[in-house]
């Protein structure tokens, strides 16, 4: 019974740590640029898009497709970097517990 109580305390502690980490990740952000910095996307550690900057020099009404590609590349890169940051932080939290966290 002692082992069960110990496991329950560990689980409660881990839950509290997980909630704190999720709140911290929501406040942290990463950036990813495409087109040599012409388009920059900012994503939060919770997987949400926080911002998008587009250099006016890249806006060409005759080539909207290029701008779309740059925006997609920047957003995709920022969201991927945010997922990687979150996964790295989650793995620190679950290290030694034998728990694998699913990819975000």
RACOR-V344147 format. One record per run of one state. SS is the DSSP state (H for helix, E for strand, L for the rest). FROM is the first residue (numbers start at 0). TO is the last residue. If there is no record, write none. Layout:
BEGIN
ss=SS from=FROM to=TO
ss=SS from=FROM to=TO
END
This chain:
BEGIN
ss=L from=0 to=0
ss=H from=1 to=26
ss=L from=27 to=27
ss=E from=28 to=33
ss=L from=34 to=37
ss=E from=38 to=43
ss=L from=44 to=47
ss=E from=48 to=53
ss=L from=54 to=54
ss=H from=55 to=57
ss=L from=58 to=59
ss=H from=60 to=93
ss=L from=94 to=103
END
